[in-house]
């Protein structure tokens, strides 16, 4: 049985409440001024909730085996289930401050409109089939804020992988979900995706890798996070925008390998 009790009730009846939890497996939601504050539950119930949280995290990781776990999902796992995360790497990550969309990135607003976003994704898939590589590189570079040699960064293999990715329906769904959550007004104002106030809870080693020219998530986000996370390293890659792993792969891989092998 679950019962609501006030903080005053707890102070006055703590012995009785604990006995009921231990002997009858009752559960109590402790309220202050009518708002839930804490709970008294049997230890078995607590372990059950922990097992459920671990299973949920593992199922998420299992689903992501063939792709990258998003920064938001990685942060969620690290904050809610720290035992499952021995190390954490964040790359130009959402969730560390208010995004700074420039004019080029404001076009993302189109894909937040139901049906319009799906049409944009289909058009992009088609354009990747017939557009000249030079045009594809120029458009992609503008959106990523890349100041690199685009022909080197986005070589033929990169464009092949890009076309292959856009041919996958699951990518369309994942991309639209991510951008729509990002462009949501609360997200633009640093709403539900900003977890800066919880960064001090991260106890595992954290590596931040940031493209210096990212137009959407500026280096200031990484600098602030670096100051808030207890065990944290920050590496800023010059000449890279929002995708340093593609724009400066050698430097990115060296930083990643050094961190993971330390």
Secondary structure, DSSP 8 states (H G I E B T S, - for coil): -EEEEEHHHHHHHHHHHHHIIIII--EEEEEETTEEEEEE--HHHHHHHHHHHHHHHHHHHHHTTTS---HHHHHHHHHH-GGG-SEEEEES-TTSS-----TTGGGGGGGGSTTHHHHHHHHHHHHHHHS-HHHHHHHHHHHHT--S-HHHHT-HHHHHHHHHHHT-HHHHHHHHHHHHHHHSHHHHTT-TT--GGGGGG--SEEEEEEETT-SSS-HHHHHHHHHHSSSEEEEEETT--S-HHHHSHHHHHHHHHHHHH-
